[in-house]
Amino acid sequence: MPSNETPPDEPHANRATVTPYEVDGEIDYEKLLDRFGADRLTDAQVRRFPDHPLVRRGVFYAGRDVDRYLAAAEAGERHSIVTGRGPSGPMHLGHVLPFYFAKRLQEATGAHVYVPLSDDEKFLAKDLDLDAIAEHTRDNLRDLLAVGFDPDRTTIVIDTLDADVVYPQAVRTADAITQSTVDATYGDPETIGLSFYPAVQAVHLLLPQLLHGPHPTLVPIAVDQDPHVRVCRDVAGKERFDVGKPAALLGKFLPSLSGPGKMSSSGEEPTIDLSDDRETVRQTIDRYAYSGGRGSLDEHREHGGDPEVDVAYRYLHAFFEEDDETVERLAEEYRRGELLSGDLKALAADRIADFLEAHRRRREALGPLDPELEPYRLDDDERERLAPPTTLG
């Protein structure tokens, strides 16, 4: 039977589907805490994190064992962050914001950031061939480098490229994961590849400790990826592994342009890609961003709008308006009908376009990928620590 870290996914009427491979339905984030066994962040914990709107405004809203991580960061002791990317297509806003958050933590506390790229999982889970995934991987890597991580405190691992060290460690973790745990956590995997993948994901999340010994590790992750953390915490609890359970920081989704749900690049849902120019952003927001306004101008002026469901406002609130007083003022003016939906859309489009232009400038300033990536790769000593002993040679 699975342990308490991986509770069975019991049937529940009208419950949203939230798994690493599918998100569907209207998500009740509070109910997910009970379902996943996580705790809402306290006000005191929020204040202990380096100041950032994603935490301050409750986008990252829950977690496990964050106090151990925060104590190590405050004491200047070794602490690490793991936040990964599945390269199945171009990156959009919802993909990149957690990396900018990790960079903020790195700048504020000196954390080492580990970025695993699960190109193998995307081959198993998506209808893409290896060549297409390799192309997406190289494109995504340029966006990750453009975030501006400190190369002395950042490690990027690519599953297929680093299989010589990832796979032996995955065999170790696989031996600690039962099939019943995988089935209870993920449902019935479609292939044996997906059945094995949680062992690879556990290596990703344990990588800082496999390299440098037990120390607090934080995994900032959207709630749909939480099953990976739960399985990894089961593995870390086994006596055969000299590691601690990684802490989790769980985040809500950046809403899709059409309203509730997450921003997705896997279907027909429109997204704002990192490559979009200012005019494209403006047109996309104008055309697709769900409005919390009324059906007519007169009605809106009289009754006001609802900022809680207005996508343009939600984007400003989550990340793109730094000043808290401004965010509160925009919401209040919108509720009173003084601010129109078009005003919010124009402001959000400008702020997002400013962010993307700065990101693209850094991306375009990069040289050829391979030499740019080299400082972020595992060095020879790290590879030796991860590689299995051999009798060959």
Phi and psi in degrees as a GROMACS rama.xvg file:
@    title "Ramachandran Plot"
@    xaxis  label "Phi"
@    yaxis  label "Psi"
@TYPE xy
-66.8531  154.949  PRO-2
-78.8301  -178.23  SER-3
-64.4245  -21.9599  ASN-4
-71.7489  -20.4435  GLU-5
-127.991  70.6832  THR-6
-65.3419  145.368  PRO-7
-60.2126  148.666  PRO-8
-87.5012  83.7922  ASP-9
-72.9096  147.555  GLU-10
-59.8672  143.316  PRO-11
-152.719  124.982  HIS-12
-61.72  135.086  ALA-13
62.6096  19.8052  ASN-14
-83.1473  141.661  ARG-15
-66.8447  149.976  ALA-16
-88.7685  121.448  THR-17
-135.848  97.827  VAL-18
-135.345  169.046  THR-19
-61.0933  -15.7568  PRO-20
-115.143  -6.72503  TYR-21
-157.605  133.039  GLU-22
-128.154  122.026  VAL-23
-151.083  143.88  ASP-24
95.708  174.475  GLY-25
-85.127  121.588  GLU-26
-88.9182  128.03  ILE-27
-100.832  100.839  ASP-28
-66.3477  -28.4525  TYR-29
-70.6785  -42.473  GLU-30
-65.0821  -31.8005  LYS-31
-62.3689  -31.9365  LEU-32
-62.1634  -43.0701  LEU-33
-66.6257  -41.0002  ASP-34
-66.6258  -38.6546  ARG-35
-94.7225  -10.5113  PHE-36
74.4162  40.6552  GLY-37
-115.051  167.21  ALA-38
-117.411  139  ASP-39
-64.0592  139.897  ARG-40
-62.0099  136.528  LEU-41
-82.2791  163.069  THR-42
-59.5827  -37.4457  ASP-43
-65.2596  -40.3327  ALA-44
-66.2762  -41.7592  GLN-45
-57.7438  -42.7906  VAL-46
-67.6133  -24.5072  ARG-47
-79.3332  -21.2313  ARG-48
-73.2615  147.57  PHE-49
-52.6933  139.075  PRO-50
-58.6617  125.106  ASP-51
-159.707  137.682  HIS-52
-61.2512  -31.0547  PRO-53
-63.6154  -29.5224  LEU-54
-91.1107  -45.4951  VAL-55
-59.4416  -32.8661  ARG-56
-106.34  14.4419  ARG-57
80.1038  15.7803  GLY-58
-68.6791  -50.7171  VAL-59
-82.646  113.057  PHE-60
-124.349  -9.89244  TYR-61
-152.424  171.454  ALA-62
-178.109  -173.431  GLY-63
-137.986  133.726  ARG-64
57.7855  28.5889  ASP-65
-69.2946  -23.1823  VAL-66
-64.436  -39.4044  ASP-67
-62.1545  -43.2445  ARG-68
-63.4654  -47.1606  TYR-69
-63.1357  -38.5068  LEU-70
-63.3619  -41.5983  ALA-71
-66.0465  -41.1834  ALA-72
-63.9045  -41.9381  ALA-73
-67.7018  -31.631  GLU-74
-86.9017  -3.3651  ALA-75
73.7388  19.1527  GLY-76
-86.9332  165.4  GLU-77
-57.582  131.792  ARG-78
-153.08  148.156  HIS-79
-134.027  160.28  SER-80
-125.61  137.445  ILE-81
-121.852  121.742  VAL-82
-145.898  121.194  THR-83
-112.648  -176.14  GLY-84
-146.3  133.125  ARG-85
-100.736  106.024  GLY-86
-80.3181  78.7906  PRO-87
-105.633  1.04773  SER-88
176.018  -173.994  GLY-89
-62.7201  151.045  PRO-90
-83.0471  142.755  MET-91
-121.32  -175.145  HIS-92
-56.9628  -43.5372  LEU-93
-62.9597  -28.0756  GLY-94
-75.4396  -39.9666  HIS-95
-87.5347  -24.3177  VAL-96
-59.8168  -40.4134  LEU-97
-60.972  -28.8799  PRO-98
-72.856  -36.9021  PHE-99
-66.9337  -32.5669  TYR-100
-65.5394  -44.6522  PHE-101
-62.2853  -38.0997  ALA-102
-62.6563  -39.3819  LYS-103
-61.512  -43.427  ARG-104
-63.649  -40.4562  LEU-105
-61.38  -43.9038  GLN-106
-65.5608  -37.7899  GLU-107
-80.094  -33.54  ALA-108
-123.727  -6.12131  THR-109
78.9101  17.7135  GLY-110
-61.3959  145.838  ALA-111
-87.7549  131.888  HIS-112
-108.013  129.531  VAL-113
-111.752  127.773  TYR-114
-121.825  94.9953  VAL-115
-83.5743  139.43  PRO-116
-110.477  116.291  LEU-117
-93.1702  64.8635  SER-118
-66.2412  -29.1763  ASP-119
-66.3082  -42.9428  ASP-120
-61.515  -40.3089  GLU-121
-67.2954  -31.6034  LYS-122
-65.0416  -38.371  PHE-123
-75.2449  -33.6233  LEU-124
-100.21  -17.6586  ALA-125
-116.731  157.683  LYS-126
-85.6648  64.9247  ASP-127
-134.048  144.295  LEU-128
-87.6501  171.198  ASP-129
-64.4474  -33.8611  LEU-130
-64.9105  -43.1049  ASP-131
-64.6254  -41.1738  ALA-132
-66.1888  -38.8723  ILE-133
-61.8552  -38.8664  ALA-134
-66.1964  -43.5225  GLU-135
-62.9676  -38.0704  HIS-136
-61.0117  -47.0143  THR-137
-65.2753  -39.471  ARG-138
-65.5627  -44.7852  ASP-139
-63.8395  -36.9928  ASN-140
-61.0526  -37.2027  LEU-141
-64.9173  -38.4018  ARG-142
-67.7737  -38.2938  ASP-143
-66.2946  -40.1537  LEU-144
-66.1717  -32.4575  LEU-145
-68.3947  -18.6059  ALA-146
-60.6081  -34.1  VAL-147
97.1811  32.7346  GLY-148
-62.7331  151.813  PHE-149
-72.9328  115.844  ASP-150
-63.7702  -22.8166  PRO-151
-76.1895  -14.7598  ASP-152
-128.203  27.3973  ARG-153
-139.771  134.676  THR-154
-127.107  127.548  THR-155
-111.226  126.669  ILE-156
-121.34  133.004  VAL-157
-116.131  120.533  ILE-158
-53.8467  -51.2104  ASP-159
-71.4226  -34.3829  THR-160
-73.5968  -30.7932  LEU-161
-109.788  28.1705  ASP-162
-61.5183  -26.8244  ALA-163
-63.5375  -25.4398  ASP-164
-110.189  -28.5766  VAL-165
-71.4355  -44.225  VAL-166
-63.8326  -46.5638  TYR-167
-59.2924  -38.1668  PRO-168
-68.6069  -34.6091  GLN-169
-66.271  -33.9825  ALA-170
-61.6851  -41.7085  VAL-171
-61.7174  -46.6572  ARG-172
-71.0392  -33.6783  THR-173
-61.3175  -33.6537  ALA-174
-68.5996  -13.0968  ASP-175
-104.775  4.97937  ALA-176
-119.516  122.462  ILE-177
-84.4537  156.05  THR-178
-63.4616  -33.51  GLN-179
-64.4293  -33.8464  SER-180
-66.1749  -44.0455  THR-181
-61.3576  -46.0127  VAL-182
-64.2615  -40.8691  ASP-183
-69.9435  -29.7166  ALA-184
-88.3248  -39.9306  THR-185
-110.803  -9.42855  TYR-186
86.7825  -170.487  GLY-187
-81.7078  107.998  ASP-188
-60.3697  145.472  PRO-189
-72.5024  -29.4442  GLU-190
-137.653  163.921  THR-191
-68.858  -22.3769  ILE-192
-63.7447  -47.6316  GLY-193
-67.8237  -29.1926  LEU-194
-65.9248  -34.0798  SER-195
-83.0728  -24.5785  PHE-196
-58.0079  -34.9913  TYR-197
-53.9203  -28.0748  PRO-198
-68.0453  -37.4039  ALA-199
-68.0683  -43.71  VAL-200
-61.3323  -36.8994  GLN-201
-61.9363  -37.6785  ALA-202
-62.5519  -43.2748  VAL-203
-52.9875  -49.6492  HIS-204
-75.7729  -23.2907  LEU-205
-94.3434  -5.58295  LEU-206
-52.1822  -45.5478  LEU-207
-57.1681  -39.0878  PRO-208
-79.9114  -31.6348  GLN-209
-63.2412  -29.5463  LEU-210
-87.2287  -38.2197  LEU-211
-126.564  12.0328  HIS-212
84.0446  172.011  GLY-213
-60.0379  129.605  PRO-214
-164.768  158.374  HIS-215
-63.3806  132.59  PRO-216
-129.747  134.11  THR-217
-111.442  135.183  LEU-218
-116.561  96.5995  VAL-219
-75.9727  121.709  PRO-220
-151.709  145.639  ILE-221
-69.938  153.052  ALA-222
-59.6502  -26.7585  VAL-223
-69.9493  -19.5675  ASP-224
-92.0081  -0.00359864  GLN-225
-60.7658  -32.4345  ASP-226
-53.5671  -35.9712  PRO-227
-60.5638  -40.7731  HIS-228
-67.021  -41.0813  VAL-229
-63.8287  -43.2926  ARG-230
-64.5681  -42.3188  VAL-231
-62.2883  -39.9683  CYS-232
-65.4268  -31.9057  ARG-233
-61.9048  -47.2804  ASP-234
-60.1472  -46.0376  VAL-235
-63.7825  -22.2175  ALA-236
-80.7696  -7.29395  GLY-237
-75.9241  141.758  LYS-238
-64.337  -24.8109  GLU-239
-70.9747  -14.4643  ARG-240
-107.8  125.39  PHE-241
-90.2317  67.2107  ASP-242
-143.576  161.243  VAL-243
-98.7043  161.055  GLY-244
-69.5891  125.4  LYS-245
-64.7352  143.573  PRO-246
-79.8547  151.523  ALA-247
-118.038  139.031  ALA-248
-120.648  108.938  LEU-249
-95.071  134.678  LEU-250
-118.74  149.424  GLY-251
-76.4738  162.49  LYS-252
-79.8276  142.676  PHE-253
-64.6391  125.987  LEU-254
-64.8417  150.364  PRO-255
-66.2655  159.636  SER-256
-62.148  -28.3434  LEU-257
-85.1398  -1.18599  SER-258
129.117  -143.98  GLY-259
-55.6526  150.767  PRO-260
111.333  179.772  GLY-261
-98.6612  158.966  LYS-262
-74.1044  125.688  MET-263
-128.806  144.713  SER-264
-107.891  8.59514  SER-265
-92.9792  -12.8338  SER-266
-128.52  -145.434  GLY-267
-89.6025  -5.39851  GLU-268
-61.8073  127.819  GLU-269
-66.7693  146.752  PRO-270
-135.261  168.712  THR-271
-106.544  105.533  ILE-272
-81.2481  157.79  ASP-273
-66.601  -18.2381  LEU-274
-88.1547  -4.80536  SER-275
-69.2157  134.423  ASP-276
-84.2393  176.884  ASP-277
-59.075  -43.681  ARG-278
-67.3484  -38.5488  GLU-279
-64.1965  -41.8177  THR-280
-61.1106  -45.9498  VAL-281
-60.597  -46.0009  ARG-282
-65.7114  -39.3936  GLN-283
-65.4845  -45.238  THR-284
-63.8956  -47.2937  ILE-285
-58.8037  -42.4029  ASP-286
-82.9318  -38.763  ARG-287
-112.818  -20.6122  TYR-288
-68.1943  122.013  ALA-289
-61.1315  134.02  TYR-290
-102.221  142.552  SER-291
-95.2817  11.4063  GLY-292
-83.4152  177.475  GLY-293
-87.4259  173.96  ARG-294
-72.8602  -21.469  GLY-295
-139.335  161.092  SER-296
-62.2296  -44.2829  LEU-297
-62.3269  -42.409  ASP-298
-64.8378  -39.3531  GLU-299
-66.1892  -43.1753  HIS-300
-60.5876  -35.273  ARG-301
-80.9194  -43.0833  GLU-302
-108.379  -16.9698  HIS-303
78.8181  172.46  GLY-304
-110.035  177.228  GLY-305
-114.127  102.294  ASP-306
-67.3107  -22.6107  PRO-307
-67.0122  -24.2309  GLU-308
-109.96  -4.535  VAL-309
-79.5062  117.6  ASP-310
-65.1558  -40.3738  VAL-311
-59.5137  -44.5307  ALA-312
-64.8292  -41.3547  TYR-313
-61.0703  -36.4937  ARG-314
-67.6293  -42.7472  TYR-315
-62.4443  -41.9777  LEU-316
-66.5069  -41.4204  HIS-317
-68.6332  -39.5489  ALA-318
-154.072  -36.2968  PHE-319
-91.1518  -0.190398  PHE-320
-124.601  111.596  GLU-321
-73.6784  -34.2039  GLU-322
-83.4168  122.411  ASP-323
-64.7683  -38.8372  ASP-324
-64.5204  -37.835  GLU-325
-65.2296  -42.3674  THR-326
-60.0153  -44.6784  VAL-327
-66.5758  -39.0976  GLU-328
-64.5458  -42.9386  ARG-329
-60.6631  -42.5335  LEU-330
-63.298  -44.3083  ALA-331
-66.8258  -42.7669  GLU-332
-64.9037  -33.686  GLU-333
-69.2612  -42.7191  TYR-334
-62.503  -34.175  ARG-335
-81.563  -6.97967  ARG-336
83.8226  5.95293  GLY-337
-77.9505  -29.1847  GLU-338
-107.706  131.043  LEU-339
-93.7081  161.823  LEU-340
-57.7883  -40.333  SER-341
-62.4244  -34.1295  GLY-342
-64.681  -45.5729  ASP-343
-64.1101  -41.2429  LEU-344
-63.217  -42.6196  LYS-345
-63.4751  -43.4282  ALA-346
-65.0816  -46.0283  LEU-347
-62.4394  -42.6549  ALA-348
-61.2233  -42.0788  ALA-349
-64.4755  -45.3755  ASP-350
-65.5353  -42.287  ARG-351
-65.51  -42.4365  ILE-352
-63.727  -38.5892  ALA-353
-60.4008  -45.5047  ASP-354
-60.7455  -46.4093  PHE-355
-68.2251  -35.9794  LEU-356
-64.4317  -41.4187  GLU-357
-64.6866  -40.4709  ALA-358
-63.1277  -45.3083  HIS-359
-67.1694  -34.038  ARG-360
-60.7777  -42.7616  ARG-361
-67.8401  -36.6135  ARG-362
-65.9187  -44.575  ARG-363
-70.6048  -21.2931  GLU-364
-79.1053  -10.7983  ALA-365
-70.1455  148.602  LEU-366
-86.3594  -159.245  GLY-367
-55.8105  143.36  PRO-368
-61.9317  -46.4291  LEU-369
-59.2692  -49.1895  ASP-370
-68.1682  -30.5681  PRO-371
-66.3544  -36.5874  GLU-372
-77.8364  -26.3276  LEU-373
-52.8723  -43.3987  GLU-374
-63.814  -16.4184  PRO-375
-96.2804  -3.39109  TYR-376
-83.9013  159.832  ARG-377
-58.5687  133.425  LEU-378
-86.3662  176.461  ASP-379
-61.3991  -40.3692  ASP-380
-64.9728  -41.2721  ASP-381
-66.1499  -39.7778  GLU-382
-65.0665  -37.1644  ARG-383
-65.3565  -37.0379  GLU-384
-67.7752  -31.306  ARG-385
-89.1677  -25.8201  LEU-386
-73.0546  148.946  ALA-387
-76.1966  155.972  PRO-388
-66.1959  148.982  PRO-389
-133.335  148.544  THR-390
-102.783  2.36008  THR-391
-83.594  153.322  LEU-392
